[in-house]
Amino acid sequence: MTAARLEAAAIREEWLGHALSTSPADRSAAEAGISELYRLVGRKAPAFAWVRSPAEAVPHIPPMPRLRADLFSGRAADWPLSSLLADRYARLRDRLDMCVDRRRIPAGWPPWTTKLRTLPEEELSREASDSVHQSVLDAVLGPIRLAHKVVTGESRGLAWYGQHDAHWLAHYEIWRRVGGATYAHDDVRELEIWAVLARSCGWWWPVEGLCTVSERPVEVNTEPAGESGQIRLHAADGPAVRFADAWSVYSWHGTRVPRWVMTDPSVERIAAESNVEVRRCAIERLGWDVYIEQAGLKLVGSALDPGNQGSELRLYDIHNGFSRVLLAVNGSLERDGRRRMYGLTVPTSIDDPLAAAGWTYGLSAAQYSQLVRRT
């Protein structure tokens, strides 16, 4: 492994560590960083209200102000604090993006020619940056943000994400230290303020004179989810993310699910669930064999799977009058070395397991029978 690849991997792991940290917040560092951001937009340092979780913050956060046509027509100093911070943040990222783009496009080369050149450090930077982006923004922040939206029930004041801003901070650090991008001195100093917050606290909500800040979670459970160090939320028997006030987020192999999926899955609850992904996760949590027995599914037919040597395809009638379920085994190994069993819904007119498997790929039964291996 090259020195550059080692450095990119170290940066990725460092920021992933901040994003997944369950250590108590460094309150003094967080308050100093937020106060500095207030000063940068011309506001006095606020008082602080600390809460145990983003859910506990809800009563402290005023609703998002309704946008008015004249809101931004006056001086910037008259803008709402949240708008000033968002504008400052956007301008910083615009400047940093220009530095990254200049690194990728040499002077004198037209912009479109960047697609014709692939430097090793560019590929390395993009790979490491994408890994953190997928792990933090998509796989961790996304599910927590959706769960928080359920709690709030309405649009609340602008939130910044502290440790879960690690994805974009890692992006710029990777490009600076590995990809060769050069940033202005003042931009590096401002970027470091945001980095301090990612290293020291959870989510925070700024308003005039007061900032509500959340502690980090006390438990985070993940599993590997890619070849470049990606992770996703997963816990087999409890919350994937838990805060000190017991507010929790549940996830089954990266899919956010209700609490009952993990604590009390049942055939009745699965039948009543409208979300197909939640149903799938609940069945997997319960176990396909248990679900088939308890739900009384009728076996229509079975056959050896030509695309997955040593495994069997089983087709079941699920009694709903318009679909059946094909039970198959994943052709690829999971990262723990096991092959995952999964179910696929197929039309009720299909009676042959091979035809059902072929239908999921857009193939006939005869065509599917010729497969050497499927994934």
N, C-alpha and C positions, 0 to 999 in steps of 0.2 A: 504494500500500500504506500502510495506517495505521501510526501510530507503535506502537500496541499489537501489531499483527501483526508488525512488524519486530522488536519486543522478544521476542515469543514465538518467532519463528524463530531469533533469536540465542541464546536460552536452549536451545532444542532442539539447535542445532548445537554449542553449547558442551559439553553433556552427552554428545551422541553422539561428540564428539571424545574425551572422557575414556574412554568405553566402548571405543573403537576404538584407543586409544593404543598405540603400540609402543615408546615411550620407556622407558629403564631406570627402575626404580622409584626414587622418592625415599624411600630407606630410613629416614632420620632422621624425616621427617614421618610415615611409616606407623607406625613404632615408637612415636612420641609419641602418635599418635591411638589406637592399640590399647591402650597403657598407660593412657590416660585412661579408656577404656571399662572396663578392668579395675578401676580405682579407683572408678568410678561404681557398680559392683556389689559393692564392698567387698573386692576382691582386690588383692594386691600386683602391681606391674608385672612382667610375665614376662620370661624370657630369650627370644631369638628365633632361629629356624632358618630361613634363607632357602633356597629351592629354585628351580630354573629353570622349573618348570612344575607344574601341578596333578598330573600323573602322577608326577613325581618326589617329590611330597609324600606319596604313599600309605604308604611304610614308616614315616613319622614320625607317622602319625595312628592313634590307637588305635580299635578298633571302637566303635560307638555302644553305650553302656551299656544293658543290658536294663532296661526299665521295670518298676518294682515298685509295688505298691499303696500302700506307705507312703512313696514317694519324696518326695512333696510335702506330707506330713502335718505335718512339723515346721516350724521357723523357716525363713524364706527364706534366711537366711545359711548354712543347711546344704544348700541345693540344689546340684547340680552347676553348675560355672561356665557351661557351655553353656546350661543352663536359665535361669540368672540373666540372661545376655545376651539370650536370646530373649524373656524376659518384659519386660525393659527396652525392647527394641526395639518389641515389640508395643504396650506402653503409650504409647510416644512416638507411634507412628503412629495409635493410637486418638485421642489428643488432637489431633493435626494434622488428622485426618479430620473431627473435630467442628468445627474452625475452617472447613474448606472447606465443610462442609454448612451452617453458619450463614451463610456468604457466599451460598450458593445459595438459602437459604430465609429471607426477611426476617422479623424479629420480628413475631409475631402471625399469621403465615400458617401454616396446617396443613401438615405435611410433604408431603402428596400434591400440593399445589398447585405444587411445583417443576416439575412437568411442564407446567404451563400458562404458564410464563414462560421466555423464552429471551433472555437478555441477550447482546449481542455479545461481551463479554469472557468470558462463560461458555463460549460456543461456541469461541472462540479458545483458551481454556485447555484445554478438553477435546480439541480437535483436536491441539494441540501435544503435550499429555501422551500421548495415544493413539499419536502418531507415534513418540515415544521408546520407549514401552512395547513396541510391536510390533517396533521395530528392535532393541532391546537384549534384552529379556526373551525374546521369542519367536524372533527371527531369529539372535541371536548367543549369548546365554547358553544357550538351550535345546539347540542342537546340541552345544556344548562340554560341557555337563553330561551329556548322553547318552553322549558319547564317554568321558567320565571314569568313568561308571558301569561301562562295559565294562572299564576298567582296574582298578577297585577290586574288582569281583566280589562285594562285600558292602557292607552299610551301615557307613559310617565316621563319625567324629565330625562334629559340626555344622560346616558350612562357611559362611563369609561371602564375598561375591564381589567386594569391592573395586571396581574399575572397572566391573564388570558389575552393581553396585547402582545405576548411574546412572539407571535407568528410574524408580525410585520417588523418588529425590532430585530429579530434574528435575520430576516431578509436583508436588511441594510448592513448589518454587521458582517454577514457572510460575503456580501459583495465588496465590502471595504477591505476585509482581511484576506479573502481568497480571490475574489474576482477583480481586484485592482481598482475599484472605484475610489475616487478622491472627493471628500466632502469639504465644504467651507468650515472654518474653525467654529464660527458661531452656530452653524447647524449641528456640528458634533456636540457642542455644549447643550443645545436644546434637546437633541436626541437622548442625551444621557439623563436628562430629567425624567423623560418618559421611561427610560430603562430602570431608573431607581424605583419607580412605582411598580414596574413589573416584577422587580426583585423583592418588594417589601409588603404588598397588600393585595387584596382582592378587588372587587368592583368598587367604583366610587361615583357619586352623583353631586356635581357642583351646582350650587345656586348662590345668589348674592348673600354674602356674609356667613354662609354655612356650607359645609361639605359633609355628606354622609358617606362613610367608608365601611366596607365589609371586611371582616376577617376572611382568611382563606379557609377552605374546607379542612376538616380534620381527617377525612378519608377519601382517597381516590383509587379506584381499581381499574386497571387497563389490561389489554392483551396486545401482542404484536399484530400488525395489520398490513405489512408490506415488506419488500426487500430492502428498502432504504431507511429502515428505522422507524417507520410510521407506527402509531399505536391507535387504539380506539377504546372507548369505555366498555367495560364488561365486568359483571359480577354474577356468578351463578346462583347465589343464595342470599343476596341482600342488595343494598344500594351500591351503585357504582361510584356515586359522589355523595358524601354526607357532611353536613355542616354541624357546628356545635349546638345549634338549637334544634337539631334533628331533622331540619329540612333536607330532603334527599332527592337525588335523581337516579332512576333505575335504567339500566341499559343491558340489553342482551346482544352480545357480539356487535356492538356499535349502533343498535337500534334502540331509541328511547322508548320505554314501555311503562305502563301504569304499575303501581306497586304490587297489585294482585298477581301479575304475571310471575313475579319472583317469589312471593310469599304464599300464595294460595291459588295456583292455577287449577281450573276445573273445566270439565266438558261443558257445563252450563254457561260459565263465563265466556268460554271460547266461542260458543254458539251465539252469544249475545253481542260479541264484539264486532263493530262495523269495519274496523281498520284491518285490512288483509295482512299487513306486516306484523301488527300486534298479534293477530291470531296465529300466524306462523311461529312467532317467537314463543307464544304461550304453549303451543303444541310441542315445540322442541324442548321447552323447559319441563313440561310434563313427561315427555318421552313419547315417541311415536307409537311404540308397542302398547304402552299404557293407554294412550288416547284411542287407538283403534279398538282396543278391548272395551273400554268404558263407554265409548260412543256407539259401539255396536256396528261398526262399519263392516260391510259385506265384501269379501274378497271376490272380485270379478275374474281375475286371472293373474298368473305369475309367469316369469320367464327369466332365463339367465340374461344378463346385460352384456351384449357383444362389445359395447364401448367401454366396459369396465369389468375386466376379467375377474371372475370369482364373486361377483356381486349379483344380486337378484333385483329385478323390477317387479313391483307388486301394484296392481291396479285395484282400487277400492271404490265402491259406490257409497257416496256420503249422504244419500237420502234427501237431497234437496231438489231432485227432479230435473236439474239442468247442468250439473257438472259432476265429475268424478275426480279422484285424487290419485296421482301416480307417485308411489313411494320409491325413491332411488337413493343411491349412495354416491356421494361426491367423487368424481374421478380423480381429483387432486387431494393430496394430503393437507390437512390443517397443519399449522405450525407446531402443534403439540404431537404430531405424528399420526393422528387418527383421521379416519374418513367420516365426514359428517353426513348423516341421513337427512333428507329433505323431501318435502312433498310439493308436487306441481299440479295445479288444477287443469283438467282437460275436459273437453266436451263429453257429455253423457252418451253420445252416439258411438264413442270409441270403446270397443270391447277387448282389444288386443293390447297388452302392455308394450309390445314393440311398436305398434302403431301410435300409442300414446307418447312414447319417448320420442319417436320420430316427429310427431306433431309439434312438440315443444321446440324443435330445431327447424321446422319447416320442411321436414323430409317425410318420405313414405316409410312404411315399415321395412320394405325391402332395402331401401337406401340406408336406413339406420342400422340394419343388420350387417352392412358391409363396413361399419366403422371399426377401426383398429383400436382407437382409444378416444374417449371424450374427456373434457375438463369439467 
